[in-house]
Amino acid sequence: MILSAFYYFTANMLNIFWKTQTRQALIASSHFMIYFLISTSRPSLGTSS
């Protein structure tokens, strides 16, 4: 479940970056990936923020 979600978000990030190729898109996608990984590894963090 988590692996499929990780693959989906990774593919989505690469797709967005490949289409736009802008620094803003890369930063936003990487920040989203980091937040997603933190939320999956530590669910308590996701609820507090």
N, CA, C and O atoms as a Maestro MAE file, in Angstrom:
{
 s_m_m2io_version
 :::
 2.0.0
}

f_m_ct {
 s_m_title
 :::
 protein
 m_atom[196] {
  # First column is atom index #
  i_m_mmod_type
  r_m_x_coord
  r_m_y_coord
  r_m_z_coord
  i_m_residue_number
  s_m_chain_name
  s_m_pdb_residue_name
  s_m_pdb_atom_name
  i_m_atomic_number
  :::
  1 25 0.841 -1.197 0.000 1 A "MET " " N  " 7
  2 3 0.000 0.000 0.000 1 A "MET " " CA " 6
  3 2 0.878 1.249 0.000 1 A "MET " " C  " 6
  4 15 0.721 2.132 -0.843 1 A "MET " " O  " 8
  5 25 1.802 1.310 0.956 2 A "ILE " " N  " 7
  6 3 2.674 2.481 1.036 2 A "ILE " " CA " 6
  7 2 3.612 2.521 -0.164 2 A "ILE " " C  " 6
  8 15 3.919 3.596 -0.679 2 A "ILE " " O  " 8
  9 25 4.069 1.348 -0.610 3 A "LEU " " N  " 7
  10 3 4.976 1.299 -1.756 3 A "LEU " " CA " 6
  11 2 4.271 1.788 -3.011 3 A "LEU " " C  " 6
  12 15 4.857 2.526 -3.804 3 A "LEU " " O  " 8
  13 25 3.016 1.383 -3.199 4 A "SER " " N  " 7
  14 3 2.276 1.820 -4.382 4 A "SER " " CA " 6
  15 2 2.031 3.320 -4.333 4 A "SER " " C  " 6
  16 15 2.096 4.000 -5.357 4 A "SER " " O  " 8
  17 25 1.749 3.835 -3.143 5 A "ALA " " N  " 7
  18 3 1.540 5.272 -2.997 5 A "ALA " " CA " 6
  19 2 2.839 6.025 -3.253 5 A "ALA " " C  " 6
  20 15 2.843 7.088 -3.874 5 A "ALA " " O  " 8
  21 25 3.932 5.463 -2.768 6 A "PHE " " N  " 7
  22 3 5.242 6.086 -2.985 6 A "PHE " " CA " 6
  23 2 5.577 6.106 -4.473 6 A "PHE " " C  " 6
  24 15 6.101 7.093 -4.989 6 A "PHE " " O  " 8
  25 25 5.265 5.001 -5.158 7 A "TYR " " N  " 7
  26 3 5.529 4.936 -6.593 7 A "TYR " " CA " 6
  27 2 4.654 5.934 -7.343 7 A "TYR " " C  " 6
  28 15 5.108 6.572 -8.293 7 A "TYR " " O  " 8
  29 25 3.395 6.070 -6.914 8 A "TYR " " N  " 7
  30 3 2.479 6.987 -7.584 8 A "TYR " " CA " 6
  31 2 2.944 8.425 -7.438 8 A "TYR " " C  " 6
  32 15 2.966 9.176 -8.413 8 A "TYR " " O  " 8
  33 25 3.317 8.815 -6.215 9 A "PHE " " N  " 7
  34 3 3.744 10.190 -5.982 9 A "PHE " " CA " 6
  35 2 5.075 10.472 -6.664 9 A "PHE " " C  " 6
  36 15 5.310 11.582 -7.141 9 A "PHE " " O  " 8
  37 25 5.954 9.456 -6.711 10 A "THR " " N  " 7
  38 3 7.237 9.638 -7.382 10 A "THR " " CA " 6
  39 2 7.026 9.842 -8.877 10 A "THR " " C  " 6
  40 15 7.632 10.727 -9.482 10 A "THR " " O  " 8
  41 25 6.162 9.018 -9.468 11 A "ALA " " N  " 7
  42 3 5.874 9.146 -10.892 11 A "ALA " " CA " 6
  43 2 5.193 10.476 -11.179 11 A "ALA " " C  " 6
  44 15 5.456 11.107 -12.203 11 A "ALA " " O  " 8
  45 25 4.317 10.901 -10.273 12 A "ASN " " N  " 7
  46 3 3.617 12.170 -10.446 12 A "ASN " " CA " 6
  47 2 4.596 13.335 -10.364 12 A "ASN " " C  " 6
  48 15 4.498 14.288 -11.138 12 A "ASN " " O  " 8
  49 25 5.532 13.260 -9.435 13 A "MET " " N  " 7
  50 3 6.532 14.314 -9.281 13 A "MET " " CA " 6
  51 2 7.411 14.387 -10.523 13 A "MET " " C  " 6
  52 15 7.696 15.474 -11.025 13 A "MET " " O  " 8
  53 25 7.839 13.228 -11.019 14 A "LEU " " N  " 7
  54 3 8.683 13.203 -12.208 14 A "LEU " " CA " 6
  55 2 7.910 13.714 -13.416 14 A "LEU " " C  " 6
  56 15 8.476 14.395 -14.271 14 A "LEU " " O  " 8
  57 25 6.627 13.392 -13.492 15 A "ASN " " N  " 7
  58 3 5.797 13.840 -14.609 15 A "ASN " " CA " 6
  59 2 5.648 15.355 -14.591 15 A "ASN " " C  " 6
  60 15 5.762 16.008 -15.628 15 A "ASN " " O  " 8
  61 25 5.393 15.912 -13.406 16 A "ILE " " N  " 7
  62 3 5.243 17.364 -13.284 16 A "ILE " " CA " 6
  63 2 6.555 18.062 -13.624 16 A "ILE " " C  " 6
  64 15 6.570 19.065 -14.337 16 A "ILE " " O  " 8
  65 25 7.661 17.518 -13.106 17 A "PHE " " N  " 7
  66 3 8.965 18.130 -13.347 17 A "PHE " " CA " 6
  67 2 9.329 18.039 -14.823 17 A "PHE " " C  " 6
  68 15 9.920 18.965 -15.377 17 A "PHE " " O  " 8
  69 25 8.976 16.918 -15.465 18 A "TRP " " N  " 7
  70 3 9.315 16.735 -16.870 18 A "TRP " " CA " 6
  71 2 8.509 17.687 -17.747 18 A "TRP " " C  " 6
  72 15 8.982 18.125 -18.796 18 A "TRP " " O  " 8
  73 25 7.287 18.006 -17.312 19 A "LYS " " N  " 7
  74 3 6.435 18.890 -18.113 19 A "LYS " " CA " 6
  75 2 6.841 20.349 -17.936 19 A "LYS " " C  " 6
  76 15 6.918 21.103 -18.906 19 A "LYS " " O  " 8
  77 25 7.096 20.733 -16.715 20 A "THR " " N  " 7
  78 3 7.359 22.147 -16.449 20 A "THR " " CA " 6
  79 2 8.844 22.467 -16.505 20 A "THR " " C  " 6
  80 15 9.254 23.460 -17.106 20 A "THR " " O  " 8
  81 25 9.663 21.596 -15.859 21 A "GLN " " N  " 7
  82 3 11.107 21.811 -15.800 21 A "GLN " " CA " 6
  83 2 11.439 23.165 -15.172 21 A "GLN " " C  " 6
  84 15 12.370 23.847 -15.602 21 A "GLN " " O  " 8
  85 25 10.676 23.542 -14.161 22 A "THR " " N  " 7
  86 3 10.953 24.792 -13.458 22 A "THR " " CA " 6
  87 2 11.447 24.486 -12.055 22 A "THR " " C  " 6
  88 15 11.135 23.433 -11.499 22 A "THR " " O  " 8
  89 25 12.203 25.384 -11.491 23 A "ARG " " N  " 7
  90 3 12.742 25.166 -10.144 23 A "ARG " " CA " 6
  91 2 11.619 25.156 -9.106 23 A "ARG " " C  " 6
  92 15 11.674 24.402 -8.134 23 A "ARG " " O  " 8
  93 25 10.602 25.995 -9.314 24 A "GLN " " N  " 7
  94 3 9.491 26.040 -8.365 24 A "GLN " " CA " 6
  95 2 8.767 24.702 -8.296 24 A "GLN " " C  " 6
  96 15 8.422 24.235 -7.211 24 A "GLN " " O  " 8
  97 25 8.538 24.086 -9.448 25 A "ALA " " N  " 7
  98 3 7.836 22.803 -9.470 25 A "ALA " " CA " 6
  99 2 8.665 21.730 -8.773 25 A "ALA " " C  " 6
  100 15 8.121 20.900 -8.044 25 A "ALA " " O  " 8
  101 25 9.966 21.743 -8.992 26 A "LEU " " N  " 7
  102 3 10.842 20.750 -8.370 26 A "LEU " " CA " 6
  103 2 10.856 20.921 -6.858 26 A "LEU " " C  " 6
  104 15 10.781 19.938 -6.121 26 A "LEU " " O  " 8
  105 25 10.952 22.163 -6.393 27 A "ILE " " N  " 7
  106 3 10.984 22.431 -4.954 27 A "ILE " " CA " 6
  107 2 9.654 22.034 -4.306 27 A "ILE " " C  " 6
  108 15 9.635 21.403 -3.249 27 A "ILE " " O  " 8
  109 25 8.556 22.406 -4.943 28 A "ALA " " N  " 7
  110 3 7.248 22.080 -4.381 28 A "ALA " " CA " 6
  111 2 7.034 20.573 -4.339 28 A "ALA " " C  " 6
  112 15 6.488 20.049 -3.368 28 A "ALA " " O  " 8
  113 25 7.460 19.875 -5.385 29 A "SER " " N  " 7
  114 3 7.285 18.429 -5.437 29 A "SER " " CA " 6
  115 2 8.149 17.739 -4.391 29 A "SER " " C  " 6
  116 15 7.699 16.809 -3.722 29 A "SER " " O  " 8
  117 25 9.392 18.195 -4.251 30 A "SER " " N  " 7
  118 3 10.294 17.578 -3.279 30 A "SER " " CA " 6
  119 2 9.797 17.834 -1.860 30 A "SER " " C  " 6
  120 15 9.876 16.953 -1.004 30 A "SER " " O  " 8
  121 25 9.285 19.037 -1.609 31 A "HIS " " N  " 7
  122 3 8.741 19.341 -0.288 31 A "HIS " " CA " 6
  123 2 7.525 18.467 -0.002 31 A "HIS " " C  " 6
  124 15 7.335 18.008 1.124 31 A "HIS " " O  " 8
  125 25 6.701 18.239 -1.029 32 A "PHE " " N  " 7
  126 3 5.530 17.388 -0.853 32 A "PHE " " CA " 6
  127 2 5.948 15.950 -0.582 32 A "PHE " " C  " 6
  128 15 5.343 15.268 0.246 32 A "PHE " " O  " 8
  129 25 6.987 15.486 -1.282 33 A "MET " " N  " 7
  130 3 7.476 14.122 -1.080 33 A "MET " " CA " 6
  131 2 8.023 13.962 0.329 33 A "MET " " C  " 6
  132 15 7.762 12.954 0.986 33 A "MET " " O  " 8
  133 25 8.785 14.953 0.803 34 A "ILE " " N  " 7
  134 3 9.356 14.889 2.150 34 A "ILE " " CA " 6
  135 2 8.235 14.865 3.194 34 A "ILE " " C  " 6
  136 15 8.288 14.092 4.151 34 A "ILE " " O  " 8
  137 25 7.224 15.713 3.003 35 A "TYR " " N  " 7
  138 3 6.102 15.743 3.934 35 A "TYR " " CA " 6
  139 2 5.332 14.426 3.894 35 A "TYR " " C  " 6
  140 15 4.861 13.943 4.923 35 A "TYR " " O  " 8
  141 25 5.206 13.845 2.688 36 A "PHE " " N  " 7
  142 3 4.493 12.577 2.541 36 A "PHE " " CA " 6
  143 2 5.236 11.458 3.258 36 A "PHE " " C  " 6
  144 15 4.624 10.641 3.947 36 A "PHE " " O  " 8
  145 25 6.563 11.421 3.096 37 A "LEU " " N  " 7
  146 3 7.359 10.383 3.748 37 A "LEU " " CA " 6
  147 2 7.314 10.534 5.261 37 A "LEU " " C  " 6
  148 15 7.223 9.540 5.982 37 A "LEU " " O  " 8
  149 25 7.377 11.774 5.748 38 A "ILE " " N  " 7
  150 3 7.320 12.009 7.193 38 A "ILE " " CA " 6
  151 2 5.944 11.621 7.734 38 A "ILE " " C  " 6
  152 15 5.838 11.070 8.831 38 A "ILE " " O  " 8
  153 25 4.903 11.904 6.973 39 A "SER " " N  " 7
  154 3 3.553 11.594 7.431 39 A "SER " " CA " 6
  155 2 3.340 10.087 7.505 39 A "SER " " C  " 6
  156 15 2.651 9.601 8.402 39 A "SER " " O  " 8
  157 25 3.928 9.342 6.563 40 A "THR " " N  " 7
  158 3 3.744 7.896 6.555 40 A "THR " " CA " 6
  159 2 4.585 7.236 7.639 40 A "THR " " C  " 6
  160 15 4.157 6.254 8.246 40 A "THR " " O  " 8
  161 25 5.771 7.767 7.883 41 A "SER " " N  " 7
  162 3 6.646 7.167 8.890 41 A "SER " " CA " 6
  163 2 6.233 7.590 10.291 41 A "SER " " C  " 6
  164 15 6.382 6.821 11.241 41 A "SER " " O  " 8
  165 25 5.712 8.816 10.429 42 A "ARG " " N  " 7
  166 3 5.282 9.299 11.745 42 A "ARG " " CA " 6
  167 2 3.890 9.926 11.632 42 A "ARG " " C  " 6
  168 15 3.768 11.131 11.410 42 A "ARG " " O  " 8
  169 25 2.839 9.111 11.784 43 A "PRO " " N  " 7
  170 3 1.461 9.615 11.640 43 A "PRO " " CA " 6
  171 2 1.127 10.702 12.661 43 A "PRO " " C  " 6
  172 15 0.294 11.564 12.380 43 A "PRO " " O  " 8
  173 25 1.756 10.683 13.837 44 A "SER " " N  " 7
  174 3 1.460 11.680 14.866 44 A "SER " " CA " 6
  175 2 1.862 13.077 14.397 44 A "SER " " C  " 6
  176 15 1.255 14.074 14.788 44 A "SER " " O  " 8
  177 25 2.893 13.132 13.554 45 A "LEU " " N  " 7
  178 3 3.340 14.426 13.049 45 A "LEU " " CA " 6
  179 2 2.292 15.019 12.118 45 A "LEU " " C  " 6
  180 15 2.072 16.230 12.120 45 A "LEU " " O  " 8
  181 25 1.643 14.171 11.322 46 A "GLY " " N  " 7
  182 3 0.665 14.664 10.367 46 A "GLY " " CA " 6
  183 2 -0.565 15.237 11.050 46 A "GLY " " C  " 6
  184 15 -1.180 16.176 10.544 46 A "GLY " " O  " 8
  185 25 -0.930 14.671 12.208 47 A "THR " " N  " 7
  186 3 -2.130 15.149 12.886 47 A "THR " " CA " 6
  187 2 -1.845 16.425 13.666 47 A "THR " " C  " 6
  188 15 -2.726 17.273 13.809 47 A "THR " " O  " 8
  189 25 -0.624 16.568 14.170 48 A "SER " " N  " 7
  190 3 -0.289 17.747 14.965 48 A "SER " " CA " 6
  191 2 -0.212 18.995 14.096 48 A "SER " " C  " 6
  192 15 -0.563 20.090 14.536 48 A "SER " " O  " 8
  193 25 0.243 18.828 12.873 49 A "SER " " N  " 7
  194 3 0.389 19.984 11.989 49 A "SER " " CA " 6
  195 2 -0.738 20.023 10.975 49 A "SER " " C  " 6
  196 15 -0.788 20.927 10.142 49 A "SER " " O  " 8
  :::
 }
 m_bond[195] {
  # First column is bond index #
  i_m_from
  i_m_to
  i_m_order
  :::
  1 1 2 1
  2 2 3 1
  3 3 4 2
  4 3 5 1
  5 5 6 1
  6 6 7 1
  7 7 8 2
  8 7 9 1
  9 9 10 1
  10 10 11 1
  11 11 12 2
  12 11 13 1
  13 13 14 1
  14 14 15 1
  15 15 16 2
  16 15 17 1
  17 17 18 1
  18 18 19 1
  19 19 20 2
  20 19 21 1
  21 21 22 1
  22 22 23 1
  23 23 24 2
  24 23 25 1
  25 25 26 1
  26 26 27 1
  27 27 28 2
  28 27 29 1
  29 29 30 1
  30 30 31 1
  31 31 32 2
  32 31 33 1
  33 33 34 1
  34 34 35 1
  35 35 36 2
  36 35 37 1
  37 37 38 1
  38 38 39 1
  39 39 40 2
  40 39 41 1
  41 41 42 1
  42 42 43 1
  43 43 44 2
  44 43 45 1
  45 45 46 1
  46 46 47 1
  47 47 48 2
  48 47 49 1
  49 49 50 1
  50 50 51 1
  51 51 52 2
  52 51 53 1
  53 53 54 1
  54 54 55 1
  55 55 56 2
  56 55 57 1
  57 57 58 1
  58 58 59 1
  59 59 60 2
  60 59 61 1
  61 61 62 1
  62 62 63 1
  63 63 64 2
  64 63 65 1
  65 65 66 1
  66 66 67 1
  67 67 68 2
  68 67 69 1
  69 69 70 1
  70 70 71 1
  71 71 72 2
  72 71 73 1
  73 73 74 1
  74 74 75 1
  75 75 76 2
  76 75 77 1
  77 77 78 1
  78 78 79 1
  79 79 80 2
  80 79 81 1
  81 81 82 1
  82 82 83 1
  83 83 84 2
  84 83 85 1
  85 85 86 1
  86 86 87 1
  87 87 88 2
  88 87 89 1
  89 89 90 1
  90 90 91 1
  91 91 92 2
  92 91 93 1
  93 93 94 1
  94 94 95 1
  95 95 96 2
  96 95 97 1
  97 97 98 1
  98 98 99 1
  99 99 100 2
  100 99 101 1
  101 101 102 1
  102 102 103 1
  103 103 104 2
  104 103 105 1
  105 105 106 1
  106 106 107 1
  107 107 108 2
  108 107 109 1
  109 109 110 1
  110 110 111 1
  111 111 112 2
  112 111 113 1
  113 113 114 1
  114 114 115 1
  115 115 116 2
  116 115 117 1
  117 117 118 1
  118 118 119 1
  119 119 120 2
  120 119 121 1
  121 121 122 1
  122 122 123 1
  123 123 124 2
  124 123 125 1
  125 125 126 1
  126 126 127 1
  127 127 128 2
  128 127 129 1
  129 129 130 1
  130 130 131 1
  131 131 132 2
  132 131 133 1
  133 133 134 1
  134 134 135 1
  135 135 136 2
  136 135 137 1
  137 137 138 1
  138 138 139 1
  139 139 140 2
  140 139 141 1
  141 141 142 1
  142 142 143 1
  143 143 144 2
  144 143 145 1
  145 145 146 1
  146 146 147 1
  147 147 148 2
  148 147 149 1
  149 149 150 1
  150 150 151 1
  151 151 152 2
  152 151 153 1
  153 153 154 1
  154 154 155 1
  155 155 156 2
  156 155 157 1
  157 157 158 1
  158 158 159 1
  159 159 160 2
  160 159 161 1
  161 161 162 1
  162 162 163 1
  163 163 164 2
  164 163 165 1
  165 165 166 1
  166 166 167 1
  167 167 168 2
  168 167 169 1
  169 169 170 1
  170 170 171 1
  171 171 172 2
  172 171 173 1
  173 173 174 1
  174 174 175 1
  175 175 176 2
  176 175 177 1
  177 177 178 1
  178 178 179 1
  179 179 180 2
  180 179 181 1
  181 181 182 1
  182 182 183 1
  183 183 184 2
  184 183 185 1
  185 185 186 1
  186 186 187 1
  187 187 188 2
  188 187 189 1
  189 189 190 1
  190 190 191 1
  191 191 192 2
  192 191 193 1
  193 193 194 1
  194 194 195 1
  195 195 196 2
  :::
 }
}
